[in-house]
Amino acid sequence: MIPGREYTANDFLRMAWSRKWIVLVSTAIVTTAAVLVAGQLPDRFRAETLILAAGQSMSESYVRNTVASDTTTKDRLPSISQQILSRPRLEKIIESLDLYADLRQTKPMEAAVEQMRDKIEIKTIEGSEAFRVTYEAASPVVAMKVTEELAGLFIEENSKDRTALAAQTSAFLASQLEDARKRLVEQEKRLEAYRLKYGPELPTQLQSNLQVIQTTEARIQALNEGINRDRDRRLLVARQLADLTSEQGAADSGVALGVPGTSTAAQLDTARAELGALELRLTPKHPDLLRARQQVADLEARVRAEAATSSEEARTRPPSAAEIAKRNKQKELEAEIESLDHQVAEKVEEESEQRASLNMYQERVESVPTRESELVAITRDYDTLQGIYRSLLAKKEDSTIAEHLEQRQVIEQFKILDPPHLPERPFSPNRRLIDLGGALGGLLFGVVLAAFIEFFDKRVKIEADLRAVIDLPMLSMIPVIVTARERRRILWRRAGASLALLTVFAGCAALVWLKFRI
């Protein structure tokens, strides 16, 4: 290019046209080289499979799933992928399918495992519970077989993990259920011991205790009324006996001691009756009760003394018919008094027993609020433990059923929607893209090369070049005079260039044809 000259678009087009052969040859050579290189690249085949995380097929109203299923496939897939891409799993696949044989001869197994990991791609499908597993290999059969192995591992690992989780859940619930059962048994024993100890005082016995109290009070009242009747009857009988004894004593001795017309025995019976009445009303240490007891003791001593005197007199004379009748009547009255005393003693003893029973039942009723609060505390803990035990038992049964269903793969599982197929064509290399890139690269290289040559070309070719060099006015132009010889030389030069260009294009085409032919 001429320094200092201003070039227009027409100038650049003229330069490009003058260097067209360079651009064409460069494009042809580079394109041919790209085609040949692309042809030498090894084919890579990719097999893929689509796996779906199918949900539980049975209704949860019948079987409750014990494995957490609220997590998406995107959340669970990384953990399962790490297990499948572990070295032991991949080594088994490499050894079973004899993969990377050349690499294993020169490098350790770890290199083959790493290379295999690089060729495996696991990708989730957005908006669904499916994911895609792909594997790249030099052989379509190997790519398909490895993809089948990987799909099987995904299904197996998912089933194994869910079965293990279900078994762990069942074991955990079993241990919790056993612990709850022991606590419940201990609480039952505690409740049983409490009921055995305080059974009559429990709130459930309140109505029966109140009924017994009412019955006992009625019985005590009846006994008191009977005692009063018996004592009134005894007092009446004692007065009859006293009257009979006084008549007999008056007839025997004709003298009444202390009170005219009254014998000592009658006075004794009267004193005893009064003593009995005072014992019902007064305390044991009351002065009137003590005075009455002393009077009864004095009268008993006098009666014994008179009985001894009268017995001496009675032995000296035979009894009359009237005396015999009075003595029989006296014996009947004494027997009745003895019977009444026995009845009163029995009723008094029974009344004491009834009052003791009444006090006991009253204590039971008074203890009901305390026992009720204690029983509520114990029962509350028992009800809580019983609820926990029932809940754990139901969960344990559900867990056992879910574990069996997991083993039979009835619950959530992985299903292959699109099994791996034998790849029909390689996915890599993309030879069309390489060829197109080579053509564009060759064209760009030719343009750059032409521009480079034109930049260092200082020859004057047209009037504008001359003006830029000498900066003088042009007076006239001398046309180019070409001789016949020079014209033939130009023709031969152009023919040689055309032939060379055709040769280059023919050679490139032959190489490309030969490459595809092979």
Buried (B, 14 or more C-beta within 10 A) or exposed (E): BBEEEEEEEEBEEBBBEBBEBBBBBBBBBBBBBBBBBBBEEEBBBBBBBBBBBBEBEEEEEEBBBBBEBEEEBBEBBEEBBEBBBEBEBBBEBBEEBEBBEEBBEEEEBEEBBEBBEEBBEBEBBEEEBBBBBBBBBEBBEBBBBBBBBBBEBBBEBBBEBBBEBBBBBBEBBBEBBEEBBEBBEEBEEEBEEBBEEBEBBBEEBBEEBBEBBEBBBEBBEEBBEBBEBBBEBBBBBBBBBBBBBBBBBBEBBEEBBEEEEBBBBBBBBBBBBBBBBBBEEBEEEEEEBEEBBEBBEBBBEBBEEBEEEBEEEEEEEEEEEEBEEBEEBBEBBBEBBEBBBEBBEBBBEBBEBBBEBBEBBBEBBEBBEEBBEBBEEBBEBBEEBBEBBEEBBEBBBBBBBBBBBBBEBBBBBBEBEEBBEEBEEBBEBEBEEBBEBBBBBBBBBBBEBBBEEBEEEEEEEEEBBBBBBEEEEEEEEEEEEEEEEEEEEEEEEEEEEEEEBEEBBEEBEEBBEEBEEE
